[in-house]
Amino acid sequence: MTERIFFTQGDVLEFLHEQGLKISRAKLSKDYREGLLPCMSDKRFREEDVRAYAESLKAPSIEEKKDKLTKARAEVECLNALLSRLLKVVPDAAATTRVLKKWLDKHSDDVSVTLVDTIRAALERIEAENAMRVEDSPQAEPCEKNKPIEPLHYYVQGSALNPYQVTFKGEGQSLTASCSCPAGTKGKTFCKHVAWLLNGDASRLAEGSDELAALTDRAANSPLLTRANEYNFTEKQKLPPLTGISSVQDIIPLVEPMLDGTGLWSEYKKDEDGSEYLIFYIQKMYKNGKPYKNPTSILSFSYEPVMYETIYNELTEEMESKAVGTRNLPYLVDSVNYGKIESAGASFMKKLQDILAGYTDQN
């Protein structure tokens, strides 16, 4: 009896497409992170689990759709009635007004006209009453200024699977920043992720509590803004151009100089089937100063053209790997598949840059 084993998410994705399921790589990765697609301890996937996941993706029956639609309509009617009553007594809050306006911009075409009209009428009433209240009460503006300032939360994509969280508190001279990157968790109060946001760079921004314009207003006259403007990468952190690259081994001369002084090192190997593996390690230490028994792998770049499946040999009573074909996406950066070395190499170098920035900040 044999059981097919999928080695990467790319293999799972190809199998699902063969089954006629339309699913993107992003959706698959999201479900994997949320535990909807289980894996074994070595991060491989059993066929039984993959097929169960495939069943969960199949569209519901027509009867189920009708039942859900009926329930949804009933819920909308209840929400319309409740929201209409709440908006009559909603407090005069600028935050409430902003939320309602953003909600209208995003959902006005997706919900009932009755609900949209109810919200718009409430907004007009709130704005009119607010204008009258400001005229009648000169103390309204000082009271508004005394309200506590909510922190701003941003999520910046770095070398880790999940984005780093960058948080800003206060404003002006009292503005503070923190980050969940390796440098930030070691007690550093300033890193490149903070610098990016303060400089208005949203290229790595995954999501945030507000637009960067809100941060720009709060950062006025802040010492952090000066540090961000003066922040520069070291020469080790600058990416060399990827030219003349035709194999994983060709990248080694480019990245080795970047590792000097970081405590990181790389190991390369090539198998008989043409597979190449470039793995980066660091020797982590316990709090008492003793090193871990084995070094920790933090980044990998590989070329794996042959697809294998693990089968059970009843004669030898052992698990064996058997070649079953070639990969359409043979290049891997960690567990993400790519079809061309150029795109894989660009992703790999960006991840390496983020890692080097974190460990350089710690030194």
C-alpha positions as CSV (number, residue, x, y, z in Angstrom):
1,M,0.0,0.0,0.0
2,T,1.4,3.4,-1.0
3,E,0.7,6.8,0.2
4,R,1.6,9.9,-1.8
5,I,3.6,12.5,0.0
6,F,3.7,16.2,-1.1
7,F,7.0,17.9,-0.3
8,T,6.1,21.5,-0.8
9,Q,3.1,23.8,-1.1
10,G,3.8,24.1,-4.8
11,D,3.3,20.3,-5.2
12,V,0.0,20.6,-3.3
13,L,-1.0,23.5,-5.5
14,E,-0.3,21.5,-8.7
15,F,-2.3,18.5,-7.4
16,L,-5.3,20.7,-6.5
17,H,-5.2,22.3,-10.0
18,E,-5.2,18.8,-11.5
19,Q,-8.4,18.1,-9.5
20,G,-10.1,21.0,-11.2
21,L,-10.0,23.3,-8.2
22,K,-9.3,27.0,-8.8
23,I,-7.1,28.2,-5.9
24,S,-4.3,30.7,-5.8
25,R,-0.9,30.3,-4.1
26,A,-1.8,33.1,-1.7
27,K,-5.0,31.4,-0.6
28,L,-3.2,28.1,-0.1
29,S,-0.4,29.8,2.0
30,K,-3.1,31.6,4.1
31,D,-5.0,28.4,4.8
32,Y,-1.7,26.6,5.6
33,R,-0.8,29.3,8.2
34,E,-4.2,29.1,9.7
35,G,-4.0,25.3,10.1
36,L,-6.7,24.5,7.5
37,L,-4.1,22.5,5.5
38,P,-2.3,20.2,8.1
39,C,1.3,19.0,7.6
40,M,3.6,16.5,9.2
41,S,6.4,17.3,11.5
42,D,8.8,17.7,8.6
43,K,6.5,20.1,6.9
44,R,5.5,17.7,4.2
45,F,1.9,16.9,3.3
46,R,0.1,13.5,3.3
47,E,-2.3,12.8,0.4
48,E,-5.1,12.0,2.8
49,D,-4.8,15.5,4.4
50,V,-4.5,17.2,1.0
51,R,-7.7,15.4,-0.3
52,A,-9.6,16.4,2.8
53,Y,-8.5,20.0,2.3
54,A,-9.6,19.7,-1.4
55,E,-13.1,18.5,-0.3
56,S,-13.4,21.6,2.0
57,L,-12.8,23.9,-1.0
58,K,-15.6,22.5,-3.1
59,A,-18.6,24.8,-3.6
60,P,-21.7,24.2,-1.5
61,S,-24.8,22.7,-3.1
62,I,-27.6,24.8,-4.6
63,E,-29.8,24.1,-1.6
64,E,-27.1,25.2,0.8
65,K,-26.6,28.4,-1.2
66,K,-30.3,29.2,-1.1
67,D,-30.5,28.5,2.7
68,K,-27.5,30.8,3.3
69,L,-29.0,33.5,1.1
70,T,-32.3,33.4,3.0
71,K,-30.6,33.6,6.4
72,A,-28.3,36.4,5.1
73,R,-31.3,38.5,4.0
74,A,-33.0,38.0,7.3
75,E,-29.9,39.1,9.1
76,V,-29.6,42.2,6.9
77,E,-33.1,43.2,7.7
78,C,-32.4,42.8,11.5
79,L,-29.2,44.8,11.2
80,N,-30.9,47.6,9.2
81,A,-33.5,48.0,12.0
82,L,-30.9,47.9,14.7
83,L,-28.5,50.3,13.0
84,S,-31.3,52.7,12.3
85,R,-32.1,52.9,16.0
86,L,-28.5,53.1,17.1
87,L,-27.7,56.0,14.8
88,K,-30.4,58.0,16.4
89,V,-28.6,58.1,19.7
90,V,-24.9,57.7,18.5
91,P,-22.6,60.1,20.3
92,D,-20.9,62.9,18.5
93,A,-17.6,61.3,17.8
94,A,-15.2,62.1,14.9
95,A,-14.0,58.5,14.9
96,T,-17.6,57.3,14.4
97,T,-18.0,59.6,11.4
98,R,-14.8,58.5,9.8
99,V,-15.7,54.8,10.2
100,L,-19.1,55.3,8.7
101,K,-17.7,57.3,5.7
102,K,-15.1,54.7,5.0
103,W,-17.7,51.9,5.2
104,L,-19.9,53.7,2.7
105,D,-17.1,54.2,0.3
106,K,-16.3,50.5,0.4
107,H,-19.7,48.8,0.7
108,S,-22.3,51.2,-0.7
109,D,-22.6,49.1,-3.9
110,D,-22.9,45.8,-2.0
111,V,-25.7,46.4,0.5
112,S,-29.3,47.5,0.4
113,V,-30.2,51.1,-0.6
114,T,-32.2,51.4,2.6
115,L,-29.2,50.8,4.7
116,V,-27.0,53.2,2.7
117,D,-29.7,56.0,3.0
118,T,-30.0,55.4,6.7
119,I,-26.3,55.8,7.3
120,R,-26.1,58.9,5.0
121,A,-29.0,60.5,6.8
122,A,-27.3,59.8,10.2
123,L,-24.0,61.4,9.0
124,E,-25.8,64.5,7.9
125,R,-27.5,64.8,11.2
126,I,-24.3,64.2,13.2
127,E,-22.4,66.9,11.1
128,A,-25.2,69.4,11.6
129,E,-25.5,68.8,15.3
130,N,-21.7,69.0,15.7
131,A,-21.5,72.4,13.9
132,M,-24.2,73.8,16.2
133,R,-22.5,72.3,19.3
134,V,-19.1,73.9,18.4
135,E,-20.8,77.3,18.0
136,D,-22.5,77.1,21.3
137,S,-19.6,75.7,23.3
138,P,-16.2,77.4,23.0
139,Q,-14.8,74.6,25.3
140,A,-15.4,71.9,22.7
141,E,-12.0,72.3,21.0
142,P,-9.8,72.1,24.2
143,C,-11.8,69.0,25.3
144,E,-11.1,67.3,21.9
145,K,-7.4,68.0,22.2
146,N,-7.3,66.4,25.7
147,K,-8.5,63.0,24.4
148,P,-5.9,60.2,24.5
149,I,-4.1,59.5,21.2
150,E,-4.7,56.0,19.9
151,P,-1.5,54.2,18.8
152,L,-0.9,53.6,15.1
153,H,-0.2,50.0,14.1
154,Y,1.4,49.0,10.8
155,Y,2.4,45.6,9.4
156,V,5.6,45.6,7.3
157,Q,6.6,42.5,5.2
158,G,10.1,41.4,6.0
159,S,12.0,38.1,5.8
160,A,9.6,36.2,8.1
161,L,6.5,34.5,6.9
162,N,4.3,36.9,8.8
163,P,4.8,40.7,8.6
164,Y,6.5,42.6,11.4
165,Q,4.3,44.8,13.5
166,V,5.4,48.4,13.9
167,T,3.6,50.5,16.5
168,F,3.8,54.3,17.0
169,K,2.6,56.0,20.2
170,G,2.2,59.6,21.1
171,E,3.0,62.5,18.7
172,G,5.6,65.2,18.1
173,Q,8.4,65.3,20.7
174,S,6.9,62.3,22.6
175,L,6.4,60.0,19.6
176,T,7.8,56.5,20.3
177,A,8.2,53.5,18.0
178,S,8.5,49.7,18.5
179,C,8.9,46.8,16.1
180,S,8.6,43.0,16.3
181,C,11.6,42.4,14.1
182,P,14.7,40.7,15.5
183,A,16.3,44.0,16.2
184,G,13.2,45.3,18.0
185,T,12.7,42.2,20.2
186,K,16.3,42.6,21.4
187,G,15.5,46.0,22.8
188,K,16.5,48.2,20.0
189,T,14.2,51.3,19.6
190,F,14.9,52.0,16.0
191,C,15.2,49.8,12.9
192,K,14.9,50.0,9.2
193,H,11.2,49.1,9.3
194,V,10.5,52.2,11.5
195,A,12.7,54.3,9.2
196,W,10.8,53.2,6.1
197,L,7.4,54.3,7.5
198,L,8.7,57.6,8.9
199,N,10.2,58.3,5.5
200,G,6.8,57.6,3.9
201,D,7.9,54.4,2.1
202,A,4.9,52.1,1.8
203,S,6.4,49.6,-0.6
204,R,6.6,46.8,2.1
205,L,3.4,47.9,4.0
206,A,1.1,44.9,4.3
207,E,-1.6,46.7,6.3
208,G,-2.0,49.5,8.8
209,S,-4.5,51.2,11.1
210,D,-4.4,54.3,9.1
211,E,-2.8,55.8,6.0
212,L,0.8,56.9,6.3
213,A,-0.5,60.5,6.2
214,A,-1.6,60.0,9.8
215,L,1.9,59.1,10.8
216,T,3.4,62.0,8.9
217,D,1.2,64.4,11.0
218,R,2.1,62.8,14.3
219,A,5.8,62.7,13.5
220,A,6.1,66.5,13.0
221,N,9.0,67.8,15.2
222,S,9.8,64.3,16.4
223,P,13.5,63.3,16.9
224,L,12.6,60.0,15.3
225,L,12.0,61.7,12.0
226,T,15.5,63.1,12.1
227,R,16.9,59.6,12.8
228,A,14.8,58.2,9.9
229,N,16.1,60.7,7.5
230,E,19.7,59.9,8.5
231,Y,19.2,56.1,8.5
232,N,21.4,54.4,5.9
233,F,22.1,50.8,5.1
234,T,25.6,49.4,5.6
235,E,27.5,48.2,2.5
236,K,26.8,44.6,3.5
237,Q,23.0,45.3,3.3
238,K,23.0,46.6,-0.2
239,L,21.9,44.1,-2.8
240,P,24.4,43.3,-5.6
241,P,22.9,43.1,-9.1
242,L,21.7,39.6,-10.2
243,T,23.5,39.3,-13.6
244,G,24.8,36.1,-15.3
245,I,23.0,33.8,-12.8
246,S,22.1,30.4,-14.2
247,S,22.3,28.2,-11.1
248,V,22.0,28.4,-7.3
249,Q,25.7,28.0,-7.0
250,D,26.3,31.2,-9.0
251,I,24.8,33.2,-6.2
252,I,27.3,32.2,-3.6
253,P,30.1,34.6,-4.6
254,L,27.5,37.5,-4.4
255,V,26.2,36.7,-0.9
256,E,29.3,35.5,1.0
257,P,30.8,39.0,1.4
258,M,27.5,40.2,2.8
259,L,27.7,37.7,5.7
260,D,30.9,39.1,7.1
261,G,30.5,40.2,10.7
262,T,26.9,38.9,11.0
263,G,27.5,35.5,12.6
264,L,25.7,33.9,9.7
265,W,27.1,31.3,7.3
266,S,25.9,29.3,4.3
267,E,26.3,25.7,3.2
268,Y,25.9,24.4,-0.3
269,K,25.3,20.9,-1.7
270,K,24.4,19.3,-5.0
271,D,22.7,15.9,-5.5
272,E,23.0,13.4,-8.3
273,D,19.6,14.3,-9.8
274,G,20.8,17.9,-10.3
275,S,19.2,19.4,-7.2
276,E,21.0,22.3,-5.5
277,Y,20.6,23.5,-2.0
278,L,22.0,26.7,-0.4
279,I,21.1,27.0,3.3
280,F,21.9,29.8,5.7
281,Y,22.5,29.2,9.4
282,I,23.1,31.0,12.7
283,Q,24.3,29.5,16.0
284,K,21.7,30.6,18.5
285,M,22.6,30.8,22.2
286,Y,20.7,30.1,25.4
287,K,20.3,32.8,28.0
288,N,23.2,31.3,30.0
289,G,25.5,31.8,27.1
290,K,25.7,28.2,25.9
291,P,25.1,27.4,22.2
292,Y,22.2,25.4,20.9
293,K,23.2,21.8,20.1
294,N,22.5,22.3,16.4
295,P,22.7,25.5,14.3
296,T,19.4,27.1,13.2
297,S,18.4,27.3,9.5
298,I,17.0,30.8,8.8
299,L,16.8,30.9,4.9
300,S,17.1,28.4,2.1
301,F,17.4,28.7,-1.7
302,S,17.1,25.5,-3.8
303,Y,16.7,24.0,-7.2
304,E,14.7,20.8,-7.1
305,P,13.7,19.7,-10.7
306,V,12.6,16.2,-9.8
307,M,9.3,15.5,-8.0
308,Y,9.3,12.6,-5.6
309,E,6.7,10.7,-3.6
310,T,7.3,8.6,-0.6
311,I,6.0,5.0,-0.7
312,Y,6.0,2.2,1.7
313,N,8.0,-0.9,0.6
314,E,6.2,-4.0,2.0
315,L,9.2,-6.2,1.3
316,T,11.8,-4.1,3.2
317,E,9.2,-2.5,5.5
318,E,10.7,0.9,4.9
319,M,9.7,4.2,3.4
320,E,11.3,4.9,0.0
321,S,11.4,7.9,-2.3
322,K,10.4,7.4,-5.9
323,A,10.7,9.9,-8.8
324,V,7.3,10.6,-10.4
325,G,8.0,13.5,-12.7
326,T,9.5,16.9,-13.0
327,R,8.4,20.2,-11.4
328,N,6.9,23.0,-13.3
329,L,8.2,25.4,-10.6
330,P,11.6,23.9,-9.6
331,Y,13.1,26.9,-7.7
332,L,12.2,27.3,-4.0
333,V,12.9,30.1,-1.6
334,D,12.1,28.5,1.8
335,S,8.8,26.8,0.9
336,V,7.6,29.1,-1.9
337,N,8.0,27.8,-5.5
338,Y,9.1,29.8,-8.6
339,G,9.4,28.9,-12.2
340,K,12.4,31.0,-13.2
341,I,15.7,31.6,-11.4
342,E,15.4,35.3,-11.9
343,S,12.2,35.7,-9.9
344,A,13.4,33.2,-7.3
345,G,16.7,35.0,-7.0
346,A,15.1,38.4,-6.5
347,S,12.8,37.1,-3.8
348,F,15.8,35.3,-2.1
349,M,17.9,38.4,-2.1
350,K,15.2,40.6,-0.6
351,K,14.7,38.1,2.2
352,L,18.4,38.0,2.8
353,Q,18.6,41.8,2.9
354,D,15.9,41.8,5.6
355,I,17.7,39.2,7.7
356,L,21.1,41.0,7.4
357,A,19.5,44.3,8.4
358,G,18.0,42.7,11.5
359,Y,21.2,41.0,12.6
360,T,23.3,44.1,11.8
361,D,21.0,46.2,14.0
362,Q,21.6,43.8,16.9
363,N,25.4,44.1,16.7
